[in-house]
Amino acid sequence: MSRRCELTGIGPMVGHHVSHSNIKTKRRFLPSLKTVKVQSESLGQTFSLRISNAALRTLDFKGGLDAFIVKARDEQLSTAALRIKRQVRAKLAEQAAA
């Protein structure tokens, strides 16, 4: 299982651990990931996604999974999130046509 956020695509970053004597050694900054069940209002389903804590705060700010995922770029989303995005877009188009 990769350490990558399914919604924002945030992954590990590389930097230096700097000691008191200013010796620099390579280290990895891992994203703070959490497995969360997120509900889609238009589909009426809950989905289990592994997302970062920052993405969870963004979901709350944007107004839920549907509002976030429709505007998200496809390159950032995982395959599971892309599948959800297609379902949400189809459902919203169906509701707009009716």
N, C-alpha and C positions, 0 to 999 in steps of 0.2 A: 504494500500500500504506500503510495507516494505521499510525501509531506507537501501537498499542494492544496490550496483552497479551491473548492469546486466552483465557486461563484466568481471570485476575483482573480484566480490564477496565481496568487502570491505563493512563492516557494522559498526555499532556504537561500540565504545570502551569505557571502563570504567576507570576512574582515580579519582584523588582527586582535589578538589578546595581548595587551601591553602590560608588562610587569612593572614593578617599582623601579627597576634599573633600566627601563625603556627598551627591553628586549621584546621584539614582536614575533609572535608565532601565529600561524593561521588558525582560524576558528570558524565555526558555522553559526549563523544566527537562524534558528528554526522558527517558523511561524507558530503562533499560538492557535492550534487547531482544536476544534471541539465538534463532536458528532451531535447534531441537533435535528429534531423533527420540526420541519417547517410546513405550515399549512398554506395551500393555494385556495384563495377564495373563489376564483372562477371555476376551478375543477372540483372543488369540494373534497380534496384528498390531502393527506399528509405525506411528505417525502422526507426521508432520512438522508441528510447531506453532511459532509465533513467540511466545515467552513471555519474561517478564522474569526476571532472575536471582533475584529474591526468590521468584517463583513456582516456579522450579526447586528452590530450597532447601525450599520448602513441600511440593513433591511428594515429596522425599526424607523429610521429617519425617512426612508423613501416611501413607506406605507405598505410594506409587505413584500412577499415573494413575487407576486405578479407584476407589480410596478417596477421592481428592480430588474427582473429577468427579461422583460420585454425590451428594455433600453440597453441591456448589457451587450457588449461585443461578443461575437461568436468565438473569437480566438481565446478569450479568457475563460470561457465556460468549459466544464468537463463534458464528457459524452452523455452522462446522466442528466446534467443540467440542460444540455442542448435538446434532449428528448422532452424534458419538461417545458422548455421554451416553445417548441413546436406545438405541443398540446395546448398551451395557454393561448398562443396566437390563433390557433384554429378555433378554440372556444370563443375567444373575443370577437373574431370575424363572424362566427355563427350568430352570436348575440347581437352584433351590429346589423346583420342582415335581417334579423327577425323584428 
